[in-house]
Amino acid sequence: MSRSRSLKRKGNLRTRLTNLSPCPQCKKLILPHTVCPYCGSYKSHSVVDLAIKSKTRIVKEGR
């Protein structure tokens, strides 16, 4: 295969930048369509109670 054909084919094999959007509650940048890992909200609704999640983390680390 010629050099120009190889480079044309490989031209589309680049990594794309991820689009980050601000969380509506805490305003930190997160991936769209995911639960915010900082405040636990998704589309302005509280989904994950981070106080319970942090307690389970402490118990697991204390083993």
PDB file of N, CA, C, O and CB in Angstrom:
ATOM      1  N   MET A   1       0.844  -1.163   0.000  1.00  0.00           N
ATOM      2  CA  MET A   1       0.000   0.000   0.000  1.00  0.00           C
ATOM      3  C   MET A   1       0.898   1.238   0.000  1.00  0.00           C
ATOM      4  O   MET A   1       1.939   1.274   0.656  1.00  0.00           O
ATOM      5  CB  MET A   1      -0.965  -0.009   1.218  1.00  0.00           C
ATOM      6  N   SER A   2       0.472   2.236  -0.743  1.00  0.00           N
ATOM      7  CA  SER A   2       1.300   3.429  -0.858  1.00  0.00           C
ATOM      8  C   SER A   2       1.274   4.239   0.441  1.00  0.00           C
ATOM      9  O   SER A   2       0.411   4.051   1.299  1.00  0.00           O
ATOM     10  CB  SER A   2       0.828   4.293  -2.034  1.00  0.00           C
ATOM     11  N   ARG A   3       2.220   5.120   0.552  1.00  0.00           N
ATOM     12  CA  ARG A   3       2.348   5.930   1.765  1.00  0.00           C
ATOM     13  C   ARG A   3       1.144   6.863   1.948  1.00  0.00           C
ATOM     14  O   ARG A   3       0.641   7.023   3.060  1.00  0.00           O
ATOM     15  CB  ARG A   3       3.644   6.750   1.717  1.00  0.00           C
ATOM     16  N   SER A   4       0.696   7.466   0.866  1.00  0.00           N
ATOM     17  CA  SER A   4      -0.425   8.405   0.984  1.00  0.00           C
ATOM     18  C   SER A   4      -1.717   7.675   1.349  1.00  0.00           C
ATOM     19  O   SER A   4      -2.536   8.206   2.100  1.00  0.00           O
ATOM     20  CB  SER A   4      -0.612   9.183  -0.329  1.00  0.00           C
ATOM     21  N   ARG A   5      -1.904   6.475   0.830  1.00  0.00           N
ATOM     22  CA  ARG A   5      -3.099   5.707   1.188  1.00  0.00           C
ATOM     23  C   ARG A   5      -3.072   5.315   2.655  1.00  0.00           C
ATOM     24  O   ARG A   5      -4.096   5.368   3.336  1.00  0.00           O
ATOM     25  CB  ARG A   5      -3.218   4.456   0.314  1.00  0.00           C
ATOM     26  N   SER A   6      -1.911   4.924   3.138  1.00  0.00           N
ATOM     27  CA  SER A   6      -1.792   4.551   4.551  1.00  0.00           C
ATOM     28  C   SER A   6      -2.073   5.743   5.446  1.00  0.00           C
ATOM     29  O   SER A   6      -2.767   5.617   6.454  1.00  0.00           O
ATOM     30  CB  SER A   6      -0.398   3.988   4.849  1.00  0.00           C
ATOM     31  N   LEU A   7      -1.539   6.895   5.083  1.00  0.00           N
ATOM     32  CA  LEU A   7      -1.743   8.080   5.914  1.00  0.00           C
ATOM     33  C   LEU A   7      -3.190   8.563   5.862  1.00  0.00           C
ATOM     34  O   LEU A   7      -3.702   9.084   6.852  1.00  0.00           O
ATOM     35  CB  LEU A   7      -0.806   9.198   5.472  1.00  0.00           C
ATOM     36  N   LYS A   8      -3.853   8.396   4.717  1.00  0.00           N
ATOM     37  CA  LYS A   8      -5.268   8.761   4.644  1.00  0.00           C
ATOM     38  C   LYS A   8      -6.101   7.878   5.567  1.00  0.00           C
ATOM     39  O   LYS A   8      -7.017   8.355   6.237  1.00  0.00           O
ATOM     40  CB  LYS A   8      -5.780   8.649   3.199  1.00  0.00           C
ATOM     41  N   ARG A   9      -5.780   6.606   5.594  1.00  0.00           N
ATOM     42  CA  ARG A   9      -6.521   5.683   6.435  1.00  0.00           C
ATOM     43  C   ARG A   9      -6.263   5.961   7.916  1.00  0.00           C
ATOM     44  O   ARG A   9      -7.180   5.904   8.734  1.00  0.00           O
ATOM     45  CB  ARG A   9      -6.149   4.243   6.094  1.00  0.00           C
ATOM     46  N   LYS A  10      -5.014   6.261   8.251  1.00  0.00           N
ATOM     47  CA  LYS A  10      -4.655   6.521   9.643  1.00  0.00           C
ATOM     48  C   LYS A  10      -5.036   7.924  10.105  1.00  0.00           C
ATOM     49  O   LYS A  10      -4.923   8.237  11.290  1.00  0.00           O
ATOM     50  CB  LYS A  10      -3.177   6.317   9.834  1.00  0.00           C
ATOM     51  N   GLY A  11      -5.482   8.759   9.191  1.00  0.00           N
ATOM     52  CA  GLY A  11      -5.839  10.129   9.553  1.00  0.00           C
ATOM     53  C   GLY A  11      -7.024  10.221  10.490  1.00  0.00           C
ATOM     54  O   GLY A  11      -7.144  11.189  11.242  1.00  0.00           O
ATOM     55  N   ASN A  12      -7.903   9.230  10.461  1.00  0.00           N
ATOM     56  CA  ASN A  12      -9.080   9.249  11.329  1.00  0.00           C
ATOM     57  C   ASN A  12      -8.849   8.546  12.659  1.00  0.00           C
ATOM     58  O   ASN A  12      -9.756   8.510  13.492  1.00  0.00           O
ATOM     59  CB  ASN A  12     -10.244   8.611  10.622  1.00  0.00           C
ATOM     60  N   LEU A  13      -7.681   7.995  12.881  1.00  0.00           N
ATOM     61  CA  LEU A  13      -7.404   7.259  14.113  1.00  0.00           C
ATOM     62  C   LEU A  13      -6.804   8.176  15.172  1.00  0.00           C
ATOM     63  O   LEU A  13      -5.698   7.926  15.651  1.00  0.00           O
ATOM     64  CB  LEU A  13      -6.458   6.085  13.834  1.00  0.00           C
ATOM     65  N   ARG A  14      -7.500   9.205  15.534  1.00  0.00           N
ATOM     66  CA  ARG A  14      -7.003  10.110  16.563  1.00  0.00           C
ATOM     67  C   ARG A  14      -7.969  10.081  17.739  1.00  0.00           C
ATOM     68  O   ARG A  14      -9.139   9.731  17.586  1.00  0.00           O
ATOM     69  CB  ARG A  14      -6.837  11.559  16.012  1.00  0.00           C
ATOM     70  N   THR A  15      -7.481  10.443  18.886  1.00  0.00           N
ATOM     71  CA  THR A  15      -8.348  10.488  20.060  1.00  0.00           C
ATOM     72  C   THR A  15      -9.114  11.797  20.058  1.00  0.00           C
ATOM     73  O   THR A  15      -8.583  12.841  19.680  1.00  0.00           O
ATOM     74  CB  THR A  15      -7.531  10.331  21.368  1.00  0.00           C
ATOM     75  N   ARG A  16     -10.322  11.734  20.470  1.00  0.00           N
ATOM     76  CA  ARG A  16     -11.184  12.916  20.515  1.00  0.00           C
ATOM     77  C   ARG A  16     -11.185  13.475  21.928  1.00  0.00           C
ATOM     78  O   ARG A  16     -11.093  12.723  22.898  1.00  0.00           O
ATOM     79  CB  ARG A  16     -12.631  12.575  20.056  1.00  0.00           C
ATOM     80  N   LEU A  17     -11.287  14.776  22.045  1.00  0.00           N
ATOM     81  CA  LEU A  17     -11.404  15.398  23.354  1.00  0.00           C
ATOM     82  C   LEU A  17     -12.800  15.142  23.907  1.00  0.00           C
ATOM     83  O   LEU A  17     -13.789  15.205  23.176  1.00  0.00           O
ATOM     84  CB  LEU A  17     -11.112  16.916  23.274  1.00  0.00           C
ATOM     85  N   THR A  18     -12.871  14.854  25.197  1.00  0.00           N
ATOM     86  CA  THR A  18     -14.173  14.623  25.803  1.00  0.00           C
ATOM     87  C   THR A  18     -14.826  15.954  26.124  1.00  0.00           C
ATOM     88  O   THR A  18     -14.170  16.888  26.584  1.00  0.00           O
ATOM     89  CB  THR A  18     -14.046  13.760  27.072  1.00  0.00           C
ATOM     90  N   ASN A  19     -16.107  16.028  25.878  1.00  0.00           N
ATOM     91  CA  ASN A  19     -16.863  17.232  26.190  1.00  0.00           C
ATOM     92  C   ASN A  19     -17.264  17.183  27.655  1.00  0.00           C
ATOM     93  O   ASN A  19     -17.964  16.264  28.079  1.00  0.00           O
ATOM     94  CB  ASN A  19     -18.112  17.371  25.272  1.00  0.00           C
ATOM     95  N   LEU A  20     -16.834  18.148  28.412  1.00  0.00           N
ATOM     96  CA  LEU A  20     -17.197  18.231  29.816  1.00  0.00           C
ATOM     97  C   LEU A  20     -18.260  19.302  29.979  1.00  0.00           C
ATOM     98  O   LEU A  20     -18.192  20.367  29.366  1.00  0.00           O
ATOM     99  CB  LEU A  20     -15.960  18.535  30.699  1.00  0.00           C
ATOM    100  N   SER A  21     -19.239  19.004  30.813  1.00  0.00           N
ATOM    101  CA  SER A  21     -20.295  19.976  31.073  1.00  0.00           C
ATOM    102  C   SER A  21     -20.356  20.242  32.570  1.00  0.00           C
ATOM    103  O   SER A  21     -20.035  19.358  33.364  1.00  0.00           O
ATOM    104  CB  SER A  21     -21.669  19.472  30.540  1.00  0.00           C
ATOM    105  N   PRO A  22     -20.762  21.442  32.968  1.00  0.00           N
ATOM    106  CA  PRO A  22     -20.817  21.749  34.401  1.00  0.00           C
ATOM    107  C   PRO A  22     -22.007  21.065  35.066  1.00  0.00           C
ATOM    108  O   PRO A  22     -23.087  20.966  34.483  1.00  0.00           O
ATOM    109  CB  PRO A  22     -20.894  23.265  34.621  1.00  0.00           C
ATOM    110  N   CYS A  23     -21.796  20.598  36.283  1.00  0.00           N
ATOM    111  CA  CYS A  23     -22.877  20.008  37.079  1.00  0.00           C
ATOM    112  C   CYS A  23     -23.842  21.129  37.463  1.00  0.00           C
ATOM    113  O   CYS A  23     -23.395  22.203  37.865  1.00  0.00           O
ATOM    114  CB  CYS A  23     -22.315  19.274  38.363  1.00  0.00           C
ATOM    115  N   PRO A  24     -25.158  20.908  37.350  1.00  0.00           N
ATOM    116  CA  PRO A  24     -26.101  21.983  37.671  1.00  0.00           C
ATOM    117  C   PRO A  24     -26.112  22.379  39.145  1.00  0.00           C
ATOM    118  O   PRO A  24     -26.534  23.486  39.477  1.00  0.00           O
ATOM    119  CB  PRO A  24     -27.480  21.572  37.267  1.00  0.00           C
ATOM    120  N   GLN A  25     -25.655  21.496  40.037  1.00  0.00           N
ATOM    121  CA  GLN A  25     -25.690  21.831  41.460  1.00  0.00           C
ATOM    122  C   GLN A  25     -24.353  22.351  41.976  1.00  0.00           C
ATOM    123  O   GLN A  25     -24.304  23.418  42.589  1.00  0.00           O
ATOM    124  CB  GLN A  25     -26.102  20.619  42.262  1.00  0.00           C
ATOM    125  N   CYS A  26     -23.260  21.611  41.737  1.00  0.00           N
ATOM    126  CA  CYS A  26     -21.973  22.021  42.317  1.00  0.00           C
ATOM    127  C   CYS A  26     -21.087  22.761  41.319  1.00  0.00           C
ATOM    128  O   CYS A  26     -20.039  23.277  41.707  1.00  0.00           O
ATOM    129  CB  CYS A  26     -21.232  20.807  42.843  1.00  0.00           C
ATOM    130  N   LYS A  27     -21.477  22.827  40.046  1.00  0.00           N
ATOM    131  CA  LYS A  27     -20.777  23.575  38.992  1.00  0.00           C
ATOM    132  C   LYS A  27     -19.387  23.033  38.653  1.00  0.00           C
ATOM    133  O   LYS A  27     -18.603  23.734  38.012  1.00  0.00           O
ATOM    134  CB  LYS A  27     -20.651  25.010  39.403  1.00  0.00           C
ATOM    135  N   LYS A  28     -19.062  21.810  39.064  1.00  0.00           N
ATOM    136  CA  LYS A  28     -17.784  21.210  38.670  1.00  0.00           C
ATOM    137  C   LYS A  28     -17.967  20.525  37.318  1.00  0.00           C
ATOM    138  O   LYS A  28     -19.075  20.121  36.964  1.00  0.00           O
ATOM    139  CB  LYS A  28     -17.275  20.191  39.751  1.00  0.00           C
ATOM    140  N   LEU A  29     -16.884  20.399  36.572  1.00  0.00           N
ATOM    141  CA  LEU A  29     -16.962  19.807  35.239  1.00  0.00           C
ATOM    142  C   LEU A  29     -17.024  18.286  35.345  1.00  0.00           C
ATOM    143  O   LEU A  29     -16.189  17.665  36.003  1.00  0.00           O
ATOM    144  CB  LEU A  29     -15.755  20.240  34.376  1.00  0.00           C
ATOM    145  N   ILE A  30     -18.024  17.694  34.690  1.00  0.00           N
ATOM    146  CA  ILE A  30     -18.211  16.247  34.693  1.00  0.00           C
ATOM    147  C   ILE A  30     -18.538  15.796  33.274  1.00  0.00           C
ATOM    148  O   ILE A  30     -18.842  16.617  32.408  1.00  0.00           O
ATOM    149  CB  ILE A  30     -19.339  15.825  35.689  1.00  0.00           C
ATOM    150  N   LEU A  31     -18.474  14.486  33.042  1.00  0.00           N
ATOM    151  CA  LEU A  31     -18.895  13.938  31.764  1.00  0.00           C
ATOM    152  C   LEU A  31     -20.411  14.035  31.655  1.00  0.00           C
ATOM    153  O   LEU A  31     -21.109  13.816  32.644  1.00  0.00           O
ATOM    154  CB  LEU A  31     -18.421  12.472  31.606  1.00  0.00           C
ATOM    155  N   PRO A  32     -20.934  14.357  30.479  1.00  0.00           N
ATOM    156  CA  PRO A  32     -22.387  14.463  30.347  1.00  0.00           C
ATOM    157  C   PRO A  32     -23.069  13.103  30.490  1.00  0.00           C
ATOM    158  O   PRO A  32     -22.471  12.070  30.191  1.00  0.00           O
ATOM    159  CB  PRO A  32     -22.747  15.085  29.002  1.00  0.00           C
ATOM    160  N   HIS A  33     -24.306  13.107  30.941  1.00  0.00           N
ATOM    161  CA  HIS A  33     -25.147  11.917  31.103  1.00  0.00           C
ATOM    162  C   HIS A  33     -24.591  10.953  32.145  1.00  0.00           C
ATOM    163  O   HIS A  33     -24.788   9.743  32.027  1.00  0.00           O
ATOM    164  CB  HIS A  33     -25.294  11.199  29.774  1.00  0.00           C
ATOM    165  N   THR A  34     -23.904  11.461  33.157  1.00  0.00           N
ATOM    166  CA  THR A  34     -23.410  10.628  34.245  1.00  0.00           C
ATOM    167  C   THR A  34     -23.744  11.288  35.573  1.00  0.00           C
ATOM    168  O   THR A  34     -24.013  12.488  35.633  1.00  0.00           O
ATOM    169  CB  THR A  34     -21.885  10.392  34.118  1.00  0.00           C
ATOM    170  N   VAL A  35     -23.724  10.489  36.639  1.00  0.00           N
ATOM    171  CA  VAL A  35     -23.937  11.021  37.981  1.00  0.00           C
ATOM    172  C   VAL A  35     -22.679  11.773  38.389  1.00  0.00           C
ATOM    173  O   VAL A  35     -21.564  11.310  38.147  1.00  0.00           O
ATOM    174  CB  VAL A  35     -24.275   9.883  39.006  1.00  0.00           C
ATOM    175  N   CYS A  36     -22.860  12.928  39.006  1.00  0.00           N
ATOM    176  CA  CYS A  36     -21.726  13.733  39.445  1.00  0.00           C
ATOM    177  C   CYS A  36     -21.030  13.025  40.609  1.00  0.00           C
ATOM    178  O   CYS A  36     -21.680  12.727  41.611  1.00  0.00           O
ATOM    179  CB  CYS A  36     -22.184  15.164  39.860  1.00  0.00           C
ATOM    180  N   PRO A  37     -19.730  12.747  40.505  1.00  0.00           N
ATOM    181  CA  PRO A  37     -19.041  12.066  41.609  1.00  0.00           C
ATOM    182  C   PRO A  37     -18.790  12.969  42.807  1.00  0.00           C
ATOM    183  O   PRO A  37     -18.445  12.477  43.881  1.00  0.00           O
ATOM    184  CB  PRO A  37     -17.728  11.510  41.125  1.00  0.00           C
ATOM    185  N   TYR A  38     -18.955  14.272  42.650  1.00  0.00           N
ATOM    186  CA  TYR A  38     -18.685  15.210  43.737  1.00  0.00           C
ATOM    187  C   TYR A  38     -19.908  15.432  44.622  1.00  0.00           C
ATOM    188  O   TYR A  38     -19.790  15.445  45.847  1.00  0.00           O
ATOM    189  CB  TYR A  38     -18.213  16.536  43.174  1.00  0.00           C
ATOM    190  N   CYS A  39     -21.096  15.607  44.005  1.00  0.00           N
ATOM    191  CA  CYS A  39     -22.292  15.889  44.809  1.00  0.00           C
ATOM    192  C   CYS A  39     -23.341  14.787  44.711  1.00  0.00           C
ATOM    193  O   CYS A  39     -24.297  14.798  45.486  1.00  0.00           O
ATOM    194  CB  CYS A  39     -22.904  17.204  44.379  1.00  0.00           C
ATOM    195  N   GLY A  40     -23.199  13.839  43.789  1.00  0.00           N
ATOM    196  CA  GLY A  40     -24.129  12.719  43.688  1.00  0.00           C
ATOM    197  C   GLY A  40     -25.448  13.054  43.029  1.00  0.00           C
ATOM    198  O   GLY A  40     -26.448  12.386  43.295  1.00  0.00           O
ATOM    199  N   SER A  41     -25.486  14.059  42.185  1.00  0.00           N
ATOM    200  CA  SER A  41     -26.745  14.434  41.540  1.00  0.00           C
ATOM    201  C   SER A  41     -26.703  14.074  40.059  1.00  0.00           C
ATOM    202  O   SER A  41     -25.639  13.977  39.447  1.00  0.00           O
ATOM    203  CB  SER A  41     -27.025  15.945  41.720  1.00  0.00           C
ATOM    204  N   TYR A  42     -27.905  13.878  39.505  1.00  0.00           N
ATOM    205  CA  TYR A  42     -28.051  13.606  38.079  1.00  0.00           C
ATOM    206  C   TYR A  42     -29.275  14.364  37.604  1.00  0.00           C
ATOM    207  O   TYR A  42     -30.380  14.117  38.088  1.00  0.00           O
ATOM    208  CB  TYR A  42     -28.177  12.065  37.784  1.00  0.00           C
ATOM    209  N   LYS A  43     -29.097  15.279  36.669  1.00  0.00           N
ATOM    210  CA  LYS A  43     -30.170  16.124  36.145  1.00  0.00           C
ATOM    211  C   LYS A  43     -30.909  16.848  37.269  1.00  0.00           C
ATOM    212  O   LYS A  43     -32.139  16.834  37.315  1.00  0.00           O
ATOM    213  CB  LYS A  43     -31.154  15.286  35.327  1.00  0.00           C
ATOM    214  N   SER A  44     -30.176  17.466  38.153  1.00  0.00           N
ATOM    215  CA  SER A  44     -30.687  18.272  39.265  1.00  0.00           C
ATOM    216  C   SER A  44     -31.441  17.466  40.314  1.00  0.00           C
ATOM    217  O   SER A  44     -32.141  18.054  41.138  1.00  0.00           O
ATOM    218  CB  SER A  44     -31.584  19.343  38.735  1.00  0.00           C
ATOM    219  N   HIS A  45     -31.324  16.142  40.313  1.00  0.00           N
ATOM    220  CA  HIS A  45     -31.936  15.305  41.341  1.00  0.00           C
ATOM    221  C   HIS A  45     -30.830  14.616  42.131  1.00  0.00           C
ATOM    222  O   HIS A  45     -29.843  14.164  41.552  1.00  0.00           O
ATOM    223  CB  HIS A  45     -32.909  14.259  40.714  1.00  0.00           C
ATOM    224  N   SER A  46     -30.989  14.534  43.437  1.00  0.00           N
ATOM    225  CA  SER A  46     -30.010  13.840  44.264  1.00  0.00           C
ATOM    226  C   SER A  46     -30.220  12.339  44.107  1.00  0.00           C
ATOM    227  O   SER A  46     -31.273  11.815  44.469  1.00  0.00           O
ATOM    228  CB  SER A  46     -30.129  14.268  45.760  1.00  0.00           C
ATOM    229  N   VAL A  47     -29.228  11.652  43.571  1.00  0.00           N
ATOM    230  CA  VAL A  47     -29.350  10.233  43.279  1.00  0.00           C
ATOM    231  C   VAL A  47     -28.566   9.405  44.281  1.00  0.00           C
ATOM    232  O   VAL A  47     -29.065   8.391  44.769  1.00  0.00           O
ATOM    233  CB  VAL A  47     -28.872   9.937  41.863  1.00  0.00           C
ATOM    234  N   VAL A  48     -27.345   9.819  44.596  1.00  0.00           N
ATOM    235  CA  VAL A  48     -26.464   9.073  45.473  1.00  0.00           C
ATOM    236  C   VAL A  48     -26.255   9.871  46.743  1.00  0.00           C
ATOM    237  O   VAL A  48     -25.908  11.051  46.690  1.00  0.00           O
ATOM    238  CB  VAL A  48     -25.117   8.763  44.784  1.00  0.00           C
ATOM    239  N   ASP A  49     -26.465   9.229  47.891  1.00  0.00           N
ATOM    240  CA  ASP A  49     -26.206   9.881  49.168  1.00  0.00           C
ATOM    241  C   ASP A  49     -24.727   9.684  49.484  1.00  0.00           C
ATOM    242  O   ASP A  49     -24.311   8.583  49.844  1.00  0.00           O
ATOM    243  CB  ASP A  49     -27.125   9.305  50.313  1.00  0.00           C
ATOM    244  N   LEU A  50     -23.938  10.734  49.354  1.00  0.00           N
ATOM    245  CA  LEU A  50     -22.490  10.625  49.505  1.00  0.00           C
ATOM    246  C   LEU A  50     -22.081  10.390  50.949  1.00  0.00           C
ATOM    247  O   LEU A  50     -20.990   9.872  51.185  1.00  0.00           O
ATOM    248  CB  LEU A  50     -21.816  11.872  48.981  1.00  0.00           C
ATOM    249  N   ALA A  51     -22.914  10.752  51.935  1.00  0.00           N
ATOM    250  CA  ALA A  51     -22.577  10.501  53.336  1.00  0.00           C
ATOM    251  C   ALA A  51     -22.540   9.000  53.599  1.00  0.00           C
ATOM    252  O   ALA A  51     -21.640   8.520  54.288  1.00  0.00           O
ATOM    253  CB  ALA A  51     -23.592  11.191  54.278  1.00  0.00           C
ATOM    254  N   ILE A  52     -23.497   8.257  53.066  1.00  0.00           N
ATOM    255  CA  ILE A  52     -23.512   6.802  53.228  1.00  0.00           C
ATOM    256  C   ILE A  52     -22.355   6.188  52.463  1.00  0.00           C
ATOM    257  O   ILE A  52     -21.714   5.255  52.945  1.00  0.00           O
ATOM    258  CB  ILE A  52     -24.853   6.205  52.748  1.00  0.00           C
ATOM    259  N   LYS A  53     -22.085   6.705  51.274  1.00  0.00           N
ATOM    260  CA  LYS A  53     -21.006   6.170  50.449  1.00  0.00           C
ATOM    261  C   LYS A  53     -19.651   6.370  51.129  1.00  0.00           C
ATOM    262  O   LYS A  53     -18.802   5.481  51.066  1.00  0.00           O
ATOM    263  CB  LYS A  53     -21.010   6.835  49.066  1.00  0.00           C
ATOM    264  N   SER A  54     -19.428   7.520  51.777  1.00  0.00           N
ATOM    265  CA  SER A  54     -18.145   7.770  52.427  1.00  0.00           C
ATOM    266  C   SER A  54     -17.986   6.891  53.659  1.00  0.00           C
ATOM    267  O   SER A  54     -16.868   6.482  53.974  1.00  0.00           O
ATOM    268  CB  SER A  54     -18.013   9.249  52.810  1.00  0.00           C
ATOM    269  N   LYS A  55     -19.084   6.586  54.374  1.00  0.00           N
ATOM    270  CA  LYS A  55     -18.995   5.703  55.541  1.00  0.00           C
ATOM    271  C   LYS A  55     -18.601   4.296  55.120  1.00  0.00           C
ATOM    272  O   LYS A  55     -17.794   3.657  55.795  1.00  0.00           O
ATOM    273  CB  LYS A  55     -20.330   5.672  56.301  1.00  0.00           C
ATOM    274  N   THR A  56     -19.152   3.804  54.022  1.00  0.00           N
ATOM    275  CA  THR A  56     -18.797   2.460  53.569  1.00  0.00           C
ATOM    276  C   THR A  56     -17.351   2.427  53.106  1.00  0.00           C
ATOM    277  O   THR A  56     -16.684   1.402  53.246  1.00  0.00           O
ATOM    278  CB  THR A  56     -19.731   2.001  52.436  1.00  0.00           C
ATOM    279  N   ARG A  57     -16.858   3.521  52.563  1.00  0.00           N
ATOM    280  CA  ARG A  57     -15.469   3.581  52.146  1.00  0.00           C
ATOM    281  C   ARG A  57     -14.536   3.504  53.354  1.00  0.00           C
ATOM    282  O   ARG A  57     -13.502   2.838  53.305  1.00  0.00           O
ATOM    283  CB  ARG A  57     -15.208   4.860  51.351  1.00  0.00           C
ATOM    284  N   ILE A  58     -14.904   4.187  54.432  1.00  0.00           N
ATOM    285  CA  ILE A  58     -14.083   4.177  55.644  1.00  0.00           C
ATOM    286  C   ILE A  58     -14.058   2.781  56.241  1.00  0.00           C
ATOM    287  O   ILE A  58     -13.010   2.321  56.692  1.00  0.00           O
ATOM    288  CB  ILE A  58     -14.612   5.194  56.677  1.00  0.00           C
ATOM    289  N   VAL A  59     -15.202   2.099  56.251  1.00  0.00           N
ATOM    290  CA  VAL A  59     -15.273   0.751  56.805  1.00  0.00           C
ATOM    291  C   VAL A  59     -14.423  -0.201  55.978  1.00  0.00           C
ATOM    292  O   VAL A  59     -13.717  -1.040  56.537  1.00  0.00           O
ATOM    293  CB  VAL A  59     -16.730   0.259  56.860  1.00  0.00           C
ATOM    294  N   LYS A  60     -14.479  -0.083  54.647  1.00  0.00           N
ATOM    295  CA  LYS A  60     -13.696  -0.968  53.790  1.00  0.00           C
ATOM    296  C   LYS A  60     -12.202  -0.712  53.941  1.00  0.00           C
ATOM    297  O   LYS A  60     -11.411  -1.655  53.916  1.00  0.00           O
ATOM    298  CB  LYS A  60     -14.108  -0.793  52.335  1.00  0.00           C
ATOM    299  N   GLU A  61     -11.805   0.549  54.097  1.00  0.00           N
ATOM    300  CA  GLU A  61     -10.386   0.862  54.235  1.00  0.00           C
ATOM    301  C   GLU A  61      -9.858   0.445  55.602  1.00  0.00           C
ATOM    302  O   GLU A  61      -8.667   0.167  55.738  1.00  0.00           O
ATOM    303  CB  GLU A  61     -10.148   2.353  54.016  1.00  0.00           C
ATOM    304  N   GLY A  62     -10.715   0.396  56.615  1.00  0.00           N
ATOM    305  CA  GLY A  62     -10.284   0.073  57.966  1.00  0.00           C
ATOM    306  C   GLY A  62     -10.028  -1.399  58.202  1.00  0.00           C
ATOM    307  O   GLY A  62      -9.519  -1.772  59.259  1.00  0.00           O
ATOM    308  N   ARG A  63     -10.370  -2.247  57.244  1.00  0.00           N
ATOM    309  CA  ARG A  63     -10.173  -3.686  57.437  1.00  0.00           C
ATOM    310  C   ARG A  63      -8.774  -4.059  57.652  1.00  0.00           C
ATOM    311  O   ARG A  63      -8.469  -5.239  57.828  1.00  0.00           O
ATOM    312  CB  ARG A  63     -10.678  -4.435  56.299  1.00  0.00           C
TER     313      ARG A  63
END
